[in-house]
Amino acid sequence: MQRFAVLGRYLTIAALFAAVGGCSSNIKLEDLQSGATGALKAIPQAAQAIVPKAVKPPVGSATEVYTRVARGALTCWMGGQGGMRATHLFQADAKPRSEGGAAQIDIHERLKDKPNVPGKRVFAVTIAPLGEGASVTVDNLGLPQQEGEAMSLDVERWAAAEEGCPKEPITEGWAIPAAVTEPAQARKPKP
């Protein structure tokens, strides 16, 4: 059913471009066929804009999904690589597997005068059991759009059983030891 809806949108856009092209007296059939006007090149781009982004489905039970998402958030967002530790707090409520495993993860702003008291909730992840699997809902409630989108992609990856932080670990200031080039005999102590 969804394929027909996407195809219908694509055909509607193609018809609009054809109608606009048909109204112009300067456009010739040869120009459209050669791509000189750019009209034909614009159709796939317009169609791509209306096709929904593929979402990676969560893998495993709600408890397994919660475990991965919480581990990723605590490591990548609240840990040394993420940089949210000084400004935000992590809170979670997870039901045991025997009760379905539903979970709620909230990221709150850290209050300056009471650093361990959660302030405004700015990001939320809701994990609900769905048969043998789970559903995951993400809400950016107050973070800048770019940061919220990046965090949403992190949650999607972790829920789909991908691990790790999106950024490379901080390595500035660390020096790799030089390889020893001396032969093994030269390193033996002298009698």
C-alpha positions in Angstrom: 0.0 0.0 0.0 2.8 2.4 0.9 4.5 1.7 -2.5 1.4 2.8 -4.3 1.3 6.0 -2.2 5.0 6.8 -3.1 4.4 6.0 -6.7 1.3 8.2 -6.7 3.4 11.1 -5.3 6.1 10.5 -7.8 3.6 10.6 -10.7 2.0 13.7 -9.3 5.4 15.5 -9.2 6.2 14.3 -12.7 2.8 15.6 -13.9 3.5 19.0 -12.2 6.8 19.3 -13.9 5.2 18.3 -17.3 2.5 20.9 -16.7 5.0 23.6 -15.9 7.2 22.6 -18.8 4.1 22.6 -21.1 3.1 26.1 -20.1 6.5 27.6 -21.2 6.8 28.5 -24.8 10.7 28.4 -24.6 11.0 24.7 -23.8 11.3 22.3 -26.6 10.9 18.5 -26.6 14.5 18.1 -27.6 15.6 20.2 -24.6 13.6 17.9 -22.2 15.1 14.8 -23.8 18.6 16.1 -23.6 18.2 17.4 -20.0 19.2 20.9 -21.0 16.5 22.5 -18.8 17.2 20.4 -15.8 13.5 19.5 -15.4 14.1 15.8 -15.8 17.0 15.9 -13.3 14.8 17.6 -10.7 12.1 14.8 -10.8 14.2 12.2 -8.9 15.4 14.8 -6.4 11.8 15.9 -5.7 10.6 12.3 -5.4 13.5 11.5 -3.0 12.3 14.4 -0.8 8.9 12.8 -0.3 10.1 9.2 0.3 10.2 8.4 4.0 13.7 7.7 5.4 14.3 4.0 6.1 14.3 3.4 9.8 16.3 0.6 11.3 14.0 -1.7 13.3 14.8 -2.4 16.9 16.4 -5.8 17.5 15.4 -8.0 20.5 13.1 -7.6 23.4 12.3 -4.3 25.1 14.7 -5.1 27.9 17.5 -5.9 25.4 16.8 -2.7 23.5 16.8 -0.6 26.7 20.1 -2.1 27.8 21.8 -1.2 24.6 20.3 2.3 24.4 21.0 3.1 28.1 24.6 1.8 27.7 25.1 3.9 24.6 23.6 7.1 26.2 25.7 6.7 29.3 28.9 6.1 27.4 28.5 8.4 24.4 26.4 11.3 25.6 27.1 11.4 29.4 30.6 9.9 29.2 33.9 11.5 28.4 33.3 11.5 24.6 29.9 13.0 24.6 30.3 16.1 26.7 26.8 16.2 28.2 28.0 15.2 31.7 28.5 18.8 32.9 25.2 20.1 31.5 22.7 17.3 31.6 21.4 14.4 33.8 20.4 10.9 32.7 17.3 9.3 34.3 15.7 6.0 33.5 12.8 3.9 34.6 12.8 0.3 33.3 10.4 -2.5 34.1 11.7 -6.0 34.5 11.4 -8.4 31.7 8.7 -10.3 33.6 6.6 -7.2 33.4 7.2 -6.6 29.7 10.4 -4.5 29.9 8.9 -1.1 29.1 11.4 1.7 29.7 11.6 5.4 29.7 14.9 7.3 29.4 15.0 11.0 30.0 17.7 13.6 29.6 17.3 16.6 31.8 19.1 19.9 31.9 21.3 20.1 35.0 20.4 23.0 37.4 23.3 25.3 38.1 22.5 25.9 41.8 21.5 22.2 42.4 23.7 20.1 40.0 22.2 16.7 41.0 18.5 17.8 40.7 17.0 17.3 37.3 15.8 20.4 35.5 13.8 20.7 32.3 13.4 17.5 30.4 15.0 18.0 27.0 15.1 14.6 25.4 13.0 11.4 25.9 13.2 7.8 24.7 10.3 5.5 25.2 10.7 1.8 24.8 7.6 -0.4 24.7 7.2 -4.1 24.3 5.8 -5.1 20.9 5.2 -8.9 20.8 8.6 -10.5 21.1 10.3 -7.3 20.0 10.1 -3.6 21.0 9.1 -0.2 19.6 11.2 2.9 20.2 9.9 6.5 20.2 12.3 9.4 20.5 11.2 13.0 21.4 13.5 16.1 21.2 11.8 18.3 23.8 14.3 21.2 24.0 17.7 20.5 22.4 18.9 22.3 19.3 17.6 20.5 16.2 20.9 19.3 14.9 21.9 17.8 18.3 18.5 16.2 18.8 18.6 14.6 15.3 22.1 13.2 16.0 20.9 11.8 19.3 17.8 10.3 17.6 20.1 8.6 15.0 22.2 7.2 17.9 19.1 5.7 19.6 18.1 4.2 16.3 21.5 2.6 15.8 21.7 1.2 19.3 18.1 -0.1 19.2 19.1 -1.9 16.0 22.0 -3.7 17.8 24.8 -1.4 16.5 27.3 -0.4 19.1 29.7 2.4 19.6 29.7 6.2 19.6 29.4 8.1 16.3 32.5 10.1 16.9 36.1 8.9 17.1 37.5 8.9 20.6 39.5 11.8 21.7 43.2 11.1 21.1 44.8 14.5 21.2 47.8 14.6 23.5 48.4 10.9 23.3 51.6 9.8 21.6 52.1 6.4 20.0 55.3 4.8 21.3 57.9 4.5 18.6 58.6 0.9 17.5 61.8 -0.6 18.7 64.1 -1.1 15.7 67.0 -2.7 17.6 67.6 -6.4 17.0 66.8 -8.7 19.9 70.5 -9.5 20.5 71.4 -5.8 20.9 68.8 -5.5 23.8 70.3 -8.3 25.9 72.2 -7.1 28.9 76.0 -7.4 28.8 77.7 -9.7 31.3 
